[in-house]
Structures are given as structure tokens and as C-alpha cells.
Amino acid sequence: MDKKQKQILAVSTILAFAILGLWGIDTGQTYYMVSEIKENIDDFEGNDINTMGAIKQGTLDVKPGNITFMLQDIEQPENHIEVEYTGDLPPNLEEGKELSIEGKIDRQGNLKAEKIVMGCPSKYSE
């Protein structure tokens, strides 16, 4: 194999690994603002959603096996939604901190969180 063939093989291998590595990434994931969810709560009921916001001051309640708080819209702080989470306590969970949440809206309009990540994603839906 000559030098040119080795270079082509190397580039092809790198491209193949890059494509396989990106295969499972969901680039179409949409994050909704709390205000959007509140305005259209019936459209979101029972569906998987991704949202972000900040933990409203004075609302964080941590009990064994259950965490509840109000998630406040970052751009419109008067909008908030109750969140219930039964997973492991995320590190650095504090009132006023921003976070992103994956979960479902229940019949009462509360967000049943399945995953909480401290900090917010850079993708915002308009």
C-alpha cells in the first residue's frame, strides 16, 4: 500500500467513527420555556418535554426519595410550574440555580421530572 492509499484509508476510518459516534445524538431536541408550557398546558399533558428555568426562591423541598420545587421561567419570572422529582439528588441543587429538566406534564399541570441537569442548554426554541 502506498502513502496515498494509507491516507485515504485513515481519513475513511476517521469519518466512519465520526458518523457512528454521532448516530445516536438527538439534534432535534426542543427545549420549551416555562411560559410556553403554561400557555399551552393541555398540548403538553402526558407528553415527554424538555424545559429549563431556575428554582424559585423559597420553594425547594428535599425529602428522602422526593424533591419538589417551582421551576421559574428565566425570561418571564412570573411564570412557574411545580416540579416533582424522585431520582437521586442532583449535585449543586440550590434555589436560584438554573437547570434543565426532562419529564412529563401530569393532569394537574405539574412536571414529573425524569432527569435533572444543573445548568441550562444553549439551545432555546423560539
C-alpha positions in Angstrom: 0.0 0.0 0.0 1.4 3.3 -1.0 1.3 6.6 1.0 -1.8 8.0 -0.8 -3.8 4.8 -0.2 -2.8 4.8 3.6 -4.0 8.5 3.8 -7.3 7.6 2.2 -7.8 4.6 4.5 -7.0 6.8 7.5 -9.4 9.5 6.6 -12.1 7.0 5.7 -11.7 5.3 9.1 -11.9 8.6 11.0 -15.1 9.6 9.1 -16.7 6.2 9.8 -16.0 6.6 13.5 -17.3 10.2 13.5 -20.6 9.1 11.8 -21.1 6.2 14.1 -20.3 8.4 17.1 -23.0 11.0 16.1 -25.5 8.4 15.1 -27.3 8.3 18.5 -27.3 12.1 19.1 -30.7 13.7 19.0 -30.1 17.0 17.3 -33.8 17.7 17.1 -34.4 18.0 20.8 -36.5 21.1 21.6 -36.5 22.9 24.9 -39.6 24.8 25.8 -39.7 27.8 28.1 -41.9 27.5 31.2 -44.1 30.3 29.8 -44.7 28.3 26.6 -45.7 25.2 28.7 -48.1 27.3 30.9 -49.8 28.9 27.9 -50.4 25.5 26.2 -50.6 23.1 29.2 -53.2 20.9 27.5 -51.0 20.3 24.5 -48.1 19.1 26.7 -50.1 16.9 29.1 -48.8 13.3 29.1 -46.0 14.1 26.6 -42.3 14.0 27.1 -40.9 17.5 27.3 -37.6 19.3 27.8 -37.6 22.6 29.6 -35.2 24.9 31.5 -35.5 27.5 34.2 -34.4 28.4 37.7 -35.5 27.1 41.1 -37.8 29.7 42.6 -36.6 31.1 45.9 -38.3 29.6 48.9 -39.8 26.6 47.1 -37.2 23.9 47.2 -38.3 21.0 49.4 -36.0 18.0 49.7 -37.2 14.9 51.4 -35.9 11.3 51.2 -37.0 10.0 47.8 -38.9 13.1 46.8 -37.8 16.6 45.7 -40.3 19.3 44.8 -39.8 22.9 43.7 -41.2 25.6 41.5 -39.4 26.0 38.2 -39.3 29.7 37.2 -39.1 30.9 33.7 -35.8 32.6 33.1 -37.2 35.3 30.8 -40.6 35.8 32.5 -40.1 35.1 36.2 -43.8 35.5 37.0 -44.3 32.1 35.1 -43.5 29.0 37.1 -44.5 25.3 37.2 -44.4 22.8 40.0 -41.8 20.1 39.6 -41.7 16.7 41.4 -38.6 14.5 41.1 -38.0 11.1 42.7 -34.5 10.4 41.4 -31.1 10.9 43.0 -30.4 14.4 44.4 -28.5 16.3 41.7 -25.2 17.9 42.8 -25.4 21.6 43.5 -29.2 21.7 43.6 -30.0 25.1 45.2 -32.7 27.7 44.9 -32.0 30.3 42.3 -29.8 28.0 40.2 -30.6 27.3 36.6 -31.3 23.7 35.4 -32.7 21.7 32.5 -35.4 19.1 33.0 -36.7 16.1 31.0 -40.1 14.8 32.1 -43.9 14.7 31.6 -46.7 17.0 32.4 -49.4 15.3 34.6 -53.2 16.0 34.7 -52.7 18.6 37.4 -50.3 20.6 35.2 -47.2 19.6 37.2 -43.9 18.4 35.7 -42.9 14.9 36.8 -39.2 15.1 36.2 -37.3 12.1 35.0 -33.9 13.8 34.6 -32.5 17.0 36.0 -29.2 18.5 34.8 -27.8 21.6 36.6 -27.2 24.4 34.2 -29.1 25.2 31.0 -28.6 24.0 27.5 -27.6 26.6 24.9 -30.4 25.5 22.6 -33.6 27.6 23.1 -36.7 27.2 21.0 -38.3 30.4 19.7 
